[in-house]
Amino acid sequence: MALSLNLKSIKRSFYGSIGEIVFGMEDGVVTIFGLVAGVAISANSSTQVLLAGATGGISSAISMMCGVFLDLQSDHDQERIKDKKRFTRIQEEPRKAADHFLLKLSDAGISQQRICAIQSEIVGDKRKLIALDSAFDSQDSDTSDSPYIHACWMFISNALSALTPVIAFAFCPLATARWISLLMTLALLFILGFGRAKIGQRAIYPTVIQTVGIAGFAAAGGVMIGQLISRSFS
């Protein structure tokens, strides 16, 4: 039973953090693939590429994790401040706050009959007004989950995808590792592009091509910088 609940919690947090996961994977693989491509051009051994790629990948994952955590924590702080202001406003001016809430319902397309029914419930009852107003405003909020959960998923997705172009250099000679790294990165990009298309309900082929193209652009930039520096200091 406990295992089933844990799996359900993990699944729920996974889908709740799907935006961070997709963004983390794309950022990780594109950034480190560009880095690896540039370093591999001028490196003398696989160890040099492995060191640069692994260090850059883990550093990038930690940076992205911290960025997501701070961003969502700021969103939670804003929600908390907003709730505090709402509570104060309703306590001090309940009638005005009720009229404002009913106006929001009207703007949302709620029928006048239902608005009148709601009005009879909230007039003179501050607790109901606070609860309903909070629920109405929070329907568009994406900050219900803990920032720690989103940050953890960002780290996992970013780190795994960032290490994909790097892992070949830990086991293969430099010349062979370059091609294996390229093939592994392309495979991950195709999977990521397909996933993006399914999640966003987009056309599959254009989304896959776009995903691979972005990584190709990053790799080209890395190769150009690598060759430029290599020639400048050789």
Number of C-alpha atoms within 10 A of each C-alpha: 6 7 8 9 10 11 12 12 11 13 12 12 16 16 11 18 20 17 15 23 22 20 16 27 24 24 21 28 29 25 22 30 29 24 25 29 26 25 23 24 19 17 15 12 13 22 16 16 28 23 15 16 28 21 13 20 27 19 13 21 26 18 15 23 25 17 14 22 20 15 13 20 16 14 17 19 12 12 18 12 12 14 16 11 12 16 20 13 14 18 14 11 10 20 15 12 20 21 13 13 21 20 13 15 18 14 10 9 8 13 11 12 9 12 16 11 10 16 16 11 13 20 14 13 12 18 13 14 22 23 12 15 22 16 12 13 14 13 8 8 11 12 16 12 13 13 21 16 17 23 24 21 23 30 25 17 22 30 27 17 26 29 23 23 33 30 18 22 25 15 12 14 13 22 14 13 21 21 13 18 21 19 13 16 23 19 14 19 25 20 14 22 23 21 17 22 17 13 12 11 9 13 12 17 13 13 20 19 14 15 21 22 14 14 22 16 13 21 22 16 15 23 21 16 18 22 14 13 13 15 10 8 6 5
